[in-house]
Amino acid sequence: MKNRTLMRVFTIILCLCFFLSSVPAESSGTDTETNPNPDLPVTSANFTLSLNLHPEGFPQSTPLLRDWAVFLSKLSIQGHIDTLDRAFFLRQFGIGEFADITDTLQPYSRVYLNGGLYVNGKNRVPFIYDGYHNFRYIVSPAIRNQFIYFQMHNFFQFMLKPYYFMGLPTQYLALLLYPEATHYLGDSYYTTVADALAGDGTRIIPYDDLAELAEALNLFVVDDEYYERVNFFVTCLLVEWDGVDMVMDKLADLFCLLDFLDPEQEGMTITVTGSEETYVLGETTVFHKQQTGNVVSWTLTLPDPDGYLLTFTYKWTPADKGAMLTAQLVVTLEEEKILVAGVDGTGLPCAGDVSGLGRVVLTLDSPELSESVIQTFDFQWDTDRAGQPQRLAFNIDWLHPQTGAAALSFQCAADIRQVPETVFVEGTYKGREDFFTLNDSSLQELRERFLPTLALSFAPVVLEMPVSVLSSILQFVEETGILASLGV
């Protein structure tokens, strides 16, 4: 089996972390008002998004890279968004928390976006994105002002098809484009574990309660036969490691894990001493947390029946010029490191900050990899929260691993305000199949209906493409089979 060792490591991570990682949220040390005006529940924003390529940031500045840089500099997405999730617009792009517009990303936010793809400052492809819970609708002149309907429960399954049939890693793109799914599953597991272990002071969680917890977590897998949300999420994560079946089997039978960690059925002992918390199951200290002032640190230690040992360390340190984050996951087998993954961040936004700059470094190392993976991102952001609207601007640079210079940059600028819920436009959508479940005949119908207007709408975009850019795109879609799948 391809990369079996790493696959089994991922199995340990998923099974054990889902079962026992009851981690209280870190405190910022500052009491913040999550909604400055509860009578205005909707966040409204005018925004501009752009992506720029920097040829000088690559090892070789080729003519094709320079042409792509010119083309991307002409494009932007601009529009207006209203959302009931006040921080949706910020969190979609990883900005973090701000004192007066803080909220968690809800799995099913009500979102209405009226915008377009701009070319040289002109709206060439206008569109409306309308989101109701897990339903999404796209309306545009490019599709004759009709709508296309998307049921997001089917999104992961749909995005796996290009991987299976074309070899494209679209399953990872799906995870980035639909963070609500990650939130839903993570929150479902976390909340279930946190409720089972809830309490004050030193206490014992009986084995029977832990068995009920294991059963509740098992049901997330076995009792969701219609949507199979855990299954498709795990498949997107691990399909390249060929270990989905093993992971799903373990997630559906967590009693085995419980019996390994607590063979005498003594239950979990939780000891609270001042600012320290220690969780012991059987003979294993599975979790230890300490908070000193605003600094929060914890360690998760989990052994595996097959001899693996997982250790996860985390530390959050607020500072005057942005917070610092250090997190590392280490998996060992017989004292040999099988996997080391980490994230180090400096200058991260935290409550009360109005501007800053920082860096995030992601690392991954394993004997299964030909070389270590190191990805570095620089970011800077600035806000003006005085009055309405509140202004936000941020920039994220991806640094090329060989040159250490910015190669790609993502920019966002937005004016954000609180408005009444009455701003929402309630659309009327009836009929039509979910786009993610269309068959060949339905797709053929869509091509006949929309291909002429789509071609006409995107003509101004294509006309701005340098010949080399257009050629590279055509070569890519032809080699991957995308053109054939579209019937072109």
Phi, psi and omega in degrees: 000134185296128176052048186297325182297311179296324179300317180292327176298314178299325177301313179300313183301310183295310185295309187285320181293320178298327186279321192235002186274067176274092189247111177300146181294145181287148179265140178276347182083002181229128175285122183241149177268112188291336177221109185294338179217093184296343177283349178241084191279350187256136172268128181239137184213138164264132189220159173224128178241140178211155179230129182235143177250139182243099182303326182292345179278350179267159179303325177228126179271090184277161176303323179296317177298319180294322178293321176297321179298317179296315182296312181296330180294342180272348188254150171199159171247123181233154178172193180231134182232138172238134180212141176287338174273106192299332183254010183304311184298324180285313188288334176302335183243019169072027183286326179104211189249143175231148192301322188252005177220038184273137173192158177276151176290116180277146184293332182227080183273145173279118186227135174228120183234126176243108185207203181185165172272117184262139175236118183053040176082003180246138181284101184266331180229081179290151178202160174239131174248120184236118184243124175240107179054241180263012176258139179229142179227136174243128178234134183199150171301335179296338175242039173061032180058022170266186183235153170244133187254136180234126172261110191290344174297338181262004188294313182298317179299320179295318184285349174281338183297314177300330177292314182293319189260339183235352181074019180269137183280049184290343180294327177287324175299323179298319179297325179285323185281341183232065182294341178301328179293317177299317179299314183299311182292315179298316180292323180297313179292314183299313182298319179297316179293315182298319179295321182291329183258007185296153178153175180241141175070187180294135185199169177236130174264113184299155180301319181300322177293322178293325177294320176296323176297315179300319179295319179298319179289325176300323184295335177300333180267307190276343184255022181230051186293333185284310183266330180051050186295317179295318182301310183287329175295312179296323179298317178298324180288320195239006186301326180287343180265357175060038183230021185295315184299318181295317180297314182296322178298319181289321179294335180272358181216073181277355175298326179300317179294317180299316181293330177291316183283331183227068185295333180272000178056044180272347181087180181259132176259123178249118182249127180244120178229103182062240182264012181249144175229134180230130181246120182239128178236117187065238177254012185248127170278100188276337184208137176218128182233143177219139177232122178240106187063235178267357183273123180244131177220147176207160180227131176249124182234118186224118173275162182237147180303335182271006176099003177277154176228123179254130176231125179236123179244145185216139176212130179239121184233101175295147180215170182296327182245053178095152183276161175246139179232132174228125178218138181214136176247126179234129176242127181238155173223115184053047176068007174260131180286119180267327181208133173229118179229139184209161173222133176233126180231141175230150179071023182288140179297140172220170188306131179098342179287144178245345178197167177168175174214153183194191184213143174235130179240124178253134181229148177211128181218141180196149174300338179286344181265144179292330176205160180295147178257124177228119179237130185239136180229128171259147179215155172214148184210158182208138179228154172230100187262010180281114177074196179237138359279162173273131184260140180224136173219135176211158182221134177239126179249131169268123182268128180295132184300331183275322184263336184073008181254160179295125179251326177226143180227135176246127182240147175219137173225136184209147169249120190242136178214161174266135182222165178291160180292344182293352180291340185293137174263118181272111181280161176247109184235116180228145178075191179072144179274158172297128182302327184286351180241016182291145175264183184299319181292323178293320177295324177296322177296318178297318179300316181293325182283319194247343185301317179299315181288328176296315180298318180294319182292323183270359179303316178299330178289315181295323181295338178274353181283131167300153183302320182294324179292314179299318180296319181293323178293314180298320179296319181296310183292332178285315182293326182274349180088009181295319180299316181296322180293334178273357180077023181259000000 
